[in-house]
Amino acid sequence: MAHIWEKPIAIKDNSFVFRNVRYTIVAELDSWCESGAWWHGEPVLYFSLVKTDPEGLFEIAYTPTKEALLYQSFD
């Protein structure tokens, strides 16, 4: 099951905190970009599908200004 969060996160030393848990990125499994609704002014987002420790699978989106968003988590 996927959960959409779209919450800003700070990635430091290859880890981030979400819901009071520190996740360390151990592998990038995939990456891609999506243009969004450019006709409404939405920016291009660059996505990474990452595996973390403790065990987790997350989509992280990066904006053109390098802000990171925890876009989705997967159970």
C-alpha positions in Angstrom: 0.0 0.0 0.0 1.3 3.5 -0.8 0.8 6.6 1.3 1.2 10.0 -0.3 2.8 12.5 2.1 4.3 15.4 0.0 6.1 16.6 3.2 9.3 18.7 3.1 12.3 16.8 4.5 16.0 17.7 5.1 18.5 15.1 3.8 21.8 15.3 5.7 24.6 12.7 5.7 22.4 10.5 3.4 19.6 10.3 6.0 16.3 12.0 6.9 13.9 12.1 9.7 10.2 11.2 9.2 7.7 10.7 12.0 10.5 10.9 14.6 12.5 8.1 13.0 15.9 8.6 11.3 16.1 6.7 8.0 19.4 6.2 6.3 19.3 5.8 2.5 21.1 2.5 1.7 20.2 2.2 -2.0 18.7 4.3 -4.9 16.6 1.8 -6.8 15.3 4.1 -9.6 15.1 7.7 -10.6 13.0 9.7 -13.1 11.6 13.2 -13.7 8.0 14.3 -14.2 7.0 17.6 -15.7 3.8 18.1 -13.8 1.0 20.4 -15.1 3.4 22.9 -16.6 0.5 24.8 -18.1 -0.5 25.6 -14.4 3.0 26.6 -13.5 3.9 23.3 -11.7 7.7 22.7 -11.8 9.6 19.6 -13.0 10.2 17.2 -10.1 13.1 14.8 -10.0 12.2 11.6 -8.2 14.3 8.9 -6.5 13.0 5.6 -5.2 15.1 4.7 -2.2 15.5 1.8 0.2 16.3 2.8 3.8 17.5 1.4 7.1 15.4 0.8 9.2 13.7 -1.0 6.4 11.6 1.3 4.2 10.8 2.1 0.7 10.3 5.8 -0.2 9.9 8.1 -3.1 11.7 11.4 -2.6 11.0 14.3 -5.0 13.5 17.1 -5.6 12.3 20.5 -6.8 14.4 22.6 -9.2 15.6 24.6 -6.2 16.9 21.3 -4.6 14.3 21.1 -1.9 13.4 17.5 -0.9 9.9 16.2 -0.4 9.0 12.9 1.0 6.5 12.2 -1.7 5.4 8.6 -1.0 6.0 5.7 1.3 5.2 2.0 0.6 4.2 -0.7 3.0 
